[in-house]
Amino acid sequence: MTQLLEQAFSEAARLSELEQNVVARWLLLELASEKRWMETFADSEDLLSDLADEALAEHMQGKTKLLD
């Protein structure tokens, strides 16, 4: 565990039981959300690559224009 995380847990340990549960629930929800994002991006890697290839091909064919 990093020193920063240890410091955060140490500070959280000083909170009331109710506040500790709020912090814990928030942290668990954030970790679950991050996991879902990582899985979503991992599952869409091929699709994103295909879209990037398509965009580059259109650019090479002169079908795009620069934005200001």
Biopython code that builds the backbone (N, CA, C, O; Angstrom):
import numpy as np
from Bio.PDB.StructureBuilder import StructureBuilder

atoms = [
    (1, "MET", "N", (0.843, -1.170, 0.000)),
    (1, "MET", "CA", (0.000, 0.000, 0.000)),
    (1, "MET", "C", (0.894, 1.242, 0.000)),
    (1, "MET", "O", (1.910, 1.285, 0.694)),
    (2, "THR", "N", (0.512, 2.231, -0.771)),
    (2, "THR", "CA", (1.316, 3.442, -0.853)),
    (2, "THR", "C", (1.148, 4.279, 0.414)),
    (2, "THR", "O", (0.194, 4.113, 1.173)),
    (3, "GLN", "N", (2.092, 5.171, 0.612)),
    (3, "GLN", "CA", (2.015, 6.051, 1.780)),
    (3, "GLN", "C", (0.794, 6.960, 1.702)),
    (3, "GLN", "O", (0.147, 7.232, 2.713)),
    (4, "LEU", "N", (0.487, 7.424, 0.502)),
    (4, "LEU", "CA", (-0.668, 8.308, 0.345)),
    (4, "LEU", "C", (-1.961, 7.585, 0.692)),
    (4, "LEU", "O", (-2.829, 8.148, 1.360)),
    (5, "LEU", "N", (-2.094, 6.343, 0.243)),
    (5, "LEU", "CA", (-3.297, 5.585, 0.563)),
    (5, "LEU", "C", (-3.367, 5.295, 2.062)),
    (5, "LEU", "O", (-4.441, 5.354, 2.661)),
    (6, "GLU", "N", (-2.226, 4.982, 2.660)),
    (6, "GLU", "CA", (-2.191, 4.773, 4.110)),
    (6, "GLU", "C", (-2.622, 6.034, 4.841)),
    (6, "GLU", "O", (-3.356, 5.962, 5.827)),
    (7, "GLN", "N", (-2.171, 7.188, 4.366)),
    (7, "GLN", "CA", (-2.546, 8.460, 4.978)),
    (7, "GLN", "C", (-4.056, 8.683, 4.855)),
    (7, "GLN", "O", (-4.709, 9.111, 5.807)),
    (8, "ALA", "N", (-4.597, 8.390, 3.682)),
    (8, "ALA", "CA", (-6.037, 8.559, 3.478)),
    (8, "ALA", "C", (-6.833, 7.652, 4.408)),
    (8, "ALA", "O", (-7.821, 8.086, 5.000)),
    (9, "PHE", "N", (-6.411, 6.398, 4.541)),
    (9, "PHE", "CA", (-7.113, 5.476, 5.431)),
    (9, "PHE", "C", (-6.963, 5.901, 6.889)),
    (9, "PHE", "O", (-7.890, 5.745, 7.684)),
    (10, "SER", "N", (-5.811, 6.431, 7.230)),
    (10, "SER", "CA", (-5.590, 6.907, 8.589)),
    (10, "SER", "C", (-6.528, 8.064, 8.909)),
    (10, "SER", "O", (-7.114, 8.118, 9.990)),
    (11, "GLU", "N", (-6.666, 8.986, 7.964)),
    (11, "GLU", "CA", (-7.592, 10.104, 8.148)),
    (11, "GLU", "C", (-9.029, 9.605, 8.225)),
    (11, "GLU", "O", (-9.803, 10.062, 9.066)),
    (12, "ALA", "N", (-9.381, 8.683, 7.361)),
    (12, "ALA", "CA", (-10.743, 8.151, 7.347)),
    (12, "ALA", "C", (-11.059, 7.415, 8.647)),
    (12, "ALA", "O", (-12.206, 7.410, 9.094)),
    (13, "ALA", "N", (-10.054, 6.799, 9.252)),
    (13, "ALA", "CA", (-10.265, 6.056, 10.500)),
    (13, "ALA", "C", (-10.663, 6.988, 11.639)),
    (13, "ALA", "O", (-11.217, 6.534, 12.640)),
    (14, "ARG", "N", (-10.393, 8.267, 11.503)),
    (14, "ARG", "CA", (-10.748, 9.246, 12.542)),
    (14, "ARG", "C", (-12.211, 9.701, 12.431)),
    (14, "ARG", "O", (-12.733, 10.358, 13.333)),
    (15, "LEU", "N", (-12.856, 9.353, 11.337)),
    (15, "LEU", "CA", (-14.244, 9.745, 11.123)),
    (15, "LEU", "C", (-15.177, 8.878, 11.956)),
    (15, "LEU", "O", (-14.789, 7.827, 12.467)),
    (16, "SER", "N", (-16.406, 9.340, 12.081)),
    (16, "SER", "CA", (-17.416, 8.525, 12.771)),
    (16, "SER", "C", (-17.686, 7.267, 11.949)),
    (16, "SER", "O", (-17.314, 7.185, 10.778)),
    (17, "GLU", "N", (-18.329, 6.303, 12.568)),
    (17, "GLU", "CA", (-18.639, 5.052, 11.863)),
    (17, "GLU", "C", (-19.493, 5.322, 10.628)),
    (17, "GLU", "O", (-19.260, 4.738, 9.569)),
    (18, "LEU", "N", (-20.464, 6.192, 10.758)),
    (18, "LEU", "CA", (-21.329, 6.529, 9.627)),
    (18, "LEU", "C", (-20.510, 7.157, 8.496)),
    (18, "LEU", "O", (-20.661, 6.778, 7.335)),
    (19, "GLU", "N", (-19.642, 8.118, 8.834)),
    (19, "GLU", "CA", (-18.817, 8.764, 7.816)),
    (19, "GLU", "C", (-17.832, 7.786, 7.184)),
    (19, "GLU", "O", (-17.562, 7.870, 5.986)),
    (20, "GLN", "N", (-17.301, 6.871, 7.966)),
    (20, "GLN", "CA", (-16.399, 5.850, 7.420)),
    (20, "GLN", "C", (-17.143, 4.986, 6.413)),
    (20, "GLN", "O", (-16.598, 4.641, 5.364)),
    (21, "ASN", "N", (-18.377, 4.637, 6.725)),
    (21, "ASN", "CA", (-19.166, 3.823, 5.797)),
    (21, "ASN", "C", (-19.467, 4.587, 4.511)),
    (21, "ASN", "O", (-19.483, 3.997, 3.431)),
    (22, "VAL", "N", (-19.706, 5.891, 4.618)),
    (22, "VAL", "CA", (-19.949, 6.704, 3.428)),
    (22, "VAL", "C", (-18.703, 6.712, 2.551)),
    (22, "VAL", "O", (-18.791, 6.519, 1.338)),
    (23, "VAL", "N", (-17.545, 6.936, 3.164)),
    (23, "VAL", "CA", (-16.286, 6.958, 2.416)),
    (23, "VAL", "C", (-16.015, 5.589, 1.798)),
    (23, "VAL", "O", (-15.614, 5.496, 0.638)),
    (24, "ALA", "N", (-16.232, 4.543, 2.561)),
    (24, "ALA", "CA", (-15.991, 3.183, 2.069)),
    (24, "ALA", "C", (-16.906, 2.850, 0.892)),
    (24, "ALA", "O", (-16.462, 2.286, -0.108)),
    (25, "ARG", "N", (-18.178, 3.203, 1.019)),
    (25, "ARG", "CA", (-19.127, 2.926, -0.066)),
    (25, "ARG", "C", (-18.730, 3.694, -1.319)),
    (25, "ARG", "O", (-18.773, 3.151, -2.423)),
    (26, "TRP", "N", (-18.337, 4.978, -1.149)),
    (26, "TRP", "CA", (-17.913, 5.795, -2.284)),
    (26, "TRP", "C", (-16.693, 5.166, -2.963)),
    (26, "TRP", "O", (-16.647, 5.057, -4.188)),
    (27, "LEU", "N", (-15.710, 4.754, -2.164)),
    (27, "LEU", "CA", (-14.495, 4.167, -2.727)),
    (27, "LEU", "C", (-14.806, 2.875, -3.475)),
    (27, "LEU", "O", (-14.293, 2.656, -4.572)),
    (28, "LEU", "N", (-15.622, 2.038, -2.903)),
    (28, "LEU", "CA", (-15.979, 0.778, -3.567)),
    (28, "LEU", "C", (-16.728, 1.030, -4.872)),
    (28, "LEU", "O", (-16.494, 0.340, -5.865)),
    (29, "LEU", "N", (-17.628, 2.014, -4.878)),
    (29, "LEU", "CA", (-18.343, 2.347, -6.112)),
    (29, "LEU", "C", (-17.390, 2.897, -7.173)),
    (29, "LEU", "O", (-17.520, 2.569, -8.352)),
    (30, "GLU", "N", (-16.441, 3.723, -6.764)),
    (30, "GLU", "CA", (-15.461, 4.263, -7.707)),
    (30, "GLU", "C", (-14.590, 3.160, -8.300)),
    (30, "GLU", "O", (-14.319, 3.155, -9.500)),
    (31, "LEU", "N", (-14.157, 2.234, -7.465)),
    (31, "LEU", "CA", (-13.331, 1.124, -7.952)),
    (31, "LEU", "C", (-14.117, 0.242, -8.920)),
    (31, "LEU", "O", (-13.583, -0.201, -9.937)),
    (32, "ALA", "N", (-15.381, -0.011, -8.604)),
    (32, "ALA", "CA", (-16.224, -0.815, -9.496)),
    (32, "ALA", "C", (-16.443, -0.087, -10.817)),
    (32, "ALA", "O", (-16.416, -0.704, -11.882)),
    (33, "SER", "N", (-16.659, 1.215, -10.748)),
    (33, "SER", "CA", (-16.856, 2.004, -11.960)),
    (33, "SER", "C", (-15.602, 1.987, -12.830)),
    (33, "SER", "O", (-15.686, 1.834, -14.049)),
    (34, "GLU", "N", (-14.457, 2.143, -12.206)),
    (34, "GLU", "CA", (-13.189, 2.108, -12.950)),
    (34, "GLU", "C", (-12.993, 0.755, -13.622)),
    (34, "GLU", "O", (-12.534, 0.682, -14.762)),
    (35, "LYS", "N", (-13.340, -0.310, -12.919)),
    (35, "LYS", "CA", (-13.216, -1.658, -13.488)),
    (35, "LYS", "C", (-14.121, -1.807, -14.717)),
    (35, "LYS", "O", (-13.716, -2.371, -15.734)),
    (36, "ARG", "N", (-15.363, -1.288, -14.605)),
    (36, "ARG", "CA", (-16.281, -1.376, -15.752)),
    (36, "ARG", "C", (-15.737, -0.600, -16.945)),
    (36, "ARG", "O", (-15.812, -1.081, -18.076)),
    (37, "TRP", "N", (-15.184, 0.605, -16.711)),
    (37, "TRP", "CA", (-14.604, 1.394, -17.799)),
    (37, "TRP", "C", (-13.455, 0.646, -18.456)),
    (37, "TRP", "O", (-13.365, 0.595, -19.682)),
    (38, "MET", "N", (-12.582, 0.069, -17.649)),
    (38, "MET", "CA", (-11.442, -0.661, -18.195)),
    (38, "MET", "C", (-11.906, -1.846, -19.036)),
    (38, "MET", "O", (-11.355, -2.105, -20.106)),
    (39, "GLU", "N", (-12.916, -2.562, -18.553)),
    (39, "GLU", "CA", (-13.448, -3.695, -19.312)),
    (39, "GLU", "C", (-14.107, -3.222, -20.601)),
    (39, "GLU", "O", (-13.956, -3.858, -21.644)),
    (40, "THR", "N", (-14.830, -2.121, -20.537)),
    (40, "THR", "CA", (-15.495, -1.581, -21.722)),
    (40, "THR", "C", (-14.478, -1.184, -22.775)),
    (40, "THR", "O", (-14.632, -1.515, -23.951)),
    (41, "PHE", "N", (-13.436, -0.474, -22.355)),
    (41, "PHE", "CA", (-12.411, -0.061, -23.312)),
    (41, "PHE", "C", (-11.645, -1.267, -23.855)),
    (41, "PHE", "O", (-11.298, -1.294, -25.036)),
    (42, "ALA", "N", (-11.381, -2.247, -23.022)),
    (42, "ALA", "CA", (-10.671, -3.440, -23.483)),
    (42, "ALA", "C", (-11.515, -4.188, -24.520)),
    (42, "ALA", "O", (-10.992, -4.696, -25.512)),
    (43, "ASP", "N", (-12.827, -4.245, -24.273)),
    (43, "ASP", "CA", (-13.719, -4.944, -25.200)),
    (43, "ASP", "C", (-13.903, -4.180, -26.506)),
    (43, "ASP", "O", (-14.248, -4.778, -27.526)),
    (44, "SER", "N", (-13.677, -2.859, -26.489)),
    (44, "SER", "CA", (-13.919, -2.058, -27.683)),
    (44, "SER", "C", (-12.628, -1.714, -28.436)),
    (44, "SER", "O", (-12.653, -0.930, -29.384)),
    (45, "GLU", "N", (-11.510, -2.296, -28.017)),
    (45, "GLU", "CA", (-10.228, -1.967, -28.644)),
    (45, "GLU", "C", (-10.241, -2.212, -30.155)),
    (45, "GLU", "O", (-9.762, -1.375, -30.919)),
    (46, "ASP", "N", (-10.779, -3.336, -30.586)),
    (46, "ASP", "CA", (-10.835, -3.638, -32.020)),
    (46, "ASP", "C", (-11.729, -2.646, -32.755)),
    (46, "ASP", "O", (-11.388, -2.179, -33.842)),
    (47, "LEU", "N", (-12.871, -2.328, -32.156)),
    (47, "LEU", "CA", (-13.786, -1.371, -32.783)),
    (47, "LEU", "C", (-13.119, -0.001, -32.907)),
    (47, "LEU", "O", (-13.200, 0.636, -33.957)),
    (48, "LEU", "N", (-12.463, 0.451, -31.844)),
    (48, "LEU", "CA", (-11.787, 1.746, -31.894)),
    (48, "LEU", "C", (-10.677, 1.752, -32.941)),
    (48, "LEU", "O", (-10.483, 2.749, -33.637)),
    (49, "SER", "N", (-9.961, 0.661, -33.052)),
    (49, "SER", "CA", (-8.904, 0.553, -34.055)),
    (49, "SER", "C", (-9.486, 0.633, -35.458)),
    (49, "SER", "O", (-8.939, 1.317, -36.323)),
    (50, "ASP", "N", (-10.597, -0.066, -35.687)),
    (50, "ASP", "CA", (-11.264, -0.028, -36.994)),
    (50, "ASP", "C", (-11.740, 1.381, -37.329)),
    (50, "ASP", "O", (-11.587, 1.839, -38.461)),
    (51, "LEU", "N", (-12.320, 2.071, -36.337)),
    (51, "LEU", "CA", (-12.784, 3.435, -36.561)),
    (51, "LEU", "C", (-11.618, 4.373, -36.866)),
    (51, "LEU", "O", (-11.734, 5.251, -37.721)),
    (52, "ALA", "N", (-10.505, 4.191, -36.175)),
    (52, "ALA", "CA", (-9.321, 5.015, -36.433)),
    (52, "ALA", "C", (-8.795, 4.764, -37.835)),
    (52, "ALA", "O", (-8.442, 5.708, -38.541)),
    (53, "ASP", "N", (-8.739, 3.509, -38.246)),
    (53, "ASP", "CA", (-8.287, 3.183, -39.611)),
    (53, "ASP", "C", (-9.201, 3.821, -40.650)),
    (53, "ASP", "O", (-8.734, 4.354, -41.657)),
    (54, "GLU", "N", (-10.501, 3.763, -40.399)),
    (54, "GLU", "CA", (-11.468, 4.354, -41.318)),
    (54, "GLU", "C", (-11.282, 5.871, -41.403)),
    (54, "GLU", "O", (-11.319, 6.447, -42.491)),
    (55, "ALA", "N", (-11.085, 6.505, -40.263)),
    (55, "ALA", "CA", (-10.884, 7.957, -40.246)),
    (55, "ALA", "C", (-9.605, 8.342, -40.978)),
    (55, "ALA", "O", (-9.592, 9.317, -41.728)),
    (56, "LEU", "N", (-8.538, 7.591, -40.770)),
    (56, "LEU", "CA", (-7.277, 7.876, -41.467)),
    (56, "LEU", "C", (-7.423, 7.686, -42.969)),
    (56, "LEU", "O", (-6.892, 8.474, -43.752)),
    (57, "ALA", "N", (-8.137, 6.648, -43.372)),
    (57, "ALA", "CA", (-8.344, 6.409, -44.806)),
    (57, "ALA", "C", (-9.141, 7.554, -45.426)),
    (57, "ALA", "O", (-8.813, 8.007, -46.522)),
    (58, "GLU", "N", (-10.167, 8.019, -44.752)),
    (58, "GLU", "CA", (-10.947, 9.138, -45.267)),
    (58, "GLU", "C", (-10.098, 10.402, -45.353)),
    (58, "GLU", "O", (-10.234, 11.187, -46.291)),
    (59, "HIS", "N", (-9.234, 10.591, -44.379)),
    (59, "HIS", "CA", (-8.345, 11.754, -44.408)),
    (59, "HIS", "C", (-7.384, 11.667, -45.595)),
    (59, "HIS", "O", (-7.156, 12.659, -46.287)),
    (60, "MET", "N", (-6.829, 10.493, -45.826)),
    (60, "MET", "CA", (-5.885, 10.298, -46.933)),
    (60, "MET", "C", (-6.588, 10.496, -48.289)),
    (60, "MET", "O", (-5.954, 10.885, -49.269)),
    (61, "GLN", "N", (-7.888, 10.228, -48.332)),
    (61, "GLN", "CA", (-8.662, 10.408, -49.577)),
    (61, "GLN", "C", (-9.169, 11.847, -49.730)),
    (61, "GLN", "O", (-9.873, 12.158, -50.691)),
    (62, "GLY", "N", (-8.816, 12.712, -48.795)),
    (62, "GLY", "CA", (-9.224, 14.100, -48.880)),
    (62, "GLY", "C", (-10.677, 14.349, -48.498)),
    (62, "GLY", "O", (-11.252, 15.372, -48.870)),
    (63, "LYS", "N", (-11.259, 13.439, -47.772)),
    (63, "LYS", "CA", (-12.665, 13.567, -47.393)),
    (63, "LYS", "C", (-12.855, 14.312, -46.074)),
    (63, "LYS", "O", (-13.977, 14.417, -45.579)),
    (64, "THR", "N", (-11.772, 14.826, -45.504)),
    (64, "THR", "CA", (-11.858, 15.537, -44.245)),
    (64, "THR", "C", (-11.345, 16.960, -44.413)),
    (64, "THR", "O", (-10.691, 17.274, -45.408)),
    (65, "LYS", "N", (-11.634, 17.803, -43.460)),
    (65, "LYS", "CA", (-11.090, 19.154, -43.486)),
    (65, "LYS", "C", (-10.609, 19.524, -42.090)),
    (65, "LYS", "O", (-11.140, 19.035, -41.093)),
    (66, "LEU", "N", (-9.616, 20.378, -42.024)),
    (66, "LEU", "CA", (-9.055, 20.812, -40.763)),
    (66, "LEU", "C", (-10.024, 21.731, -40.051)),
    (66, "LEU", "O", (-10.727, 22.519, -40.685)),
    (67, "LEU", "N", (-10.060, 21.631, -38.742)),
    (67, "LEU", "CA", (-10.890, 22.506, -37.933)),
    (67, "LEU", "C", (-10.025, 23.637, -37.421)),
    (67, "LEU", "O", (-8.838, 23.449, -37.156)),
    (68, "ASP", "N", (-10.607, 24.794, -37.284)),
    (68, "ASP", "CA", (-9.890, 25.939, -36.731)),
    (68, "ASP", "C", (-9.833, 25.881, -35.235)),
    (68, "ASP", "O", (-9.264, 26.771, -34.604)),
]
sb = StructureBuilder()
sb.init_structure("model")
sb.init_model(0)
sb.init_chain("A")
sb.init_seg("    ")
for serial, (resi, resn, name, xyz) in enumerate(atoms, 1):
    if name == "N":
        sb.init_residue(resn, " ", resi, " ")
    sb.init_atom(name, np.array(xyz, "f"), 0.0, 1.0, " ", f" {name:<3s}", serial, name[0])
structure = sb.get_structure()
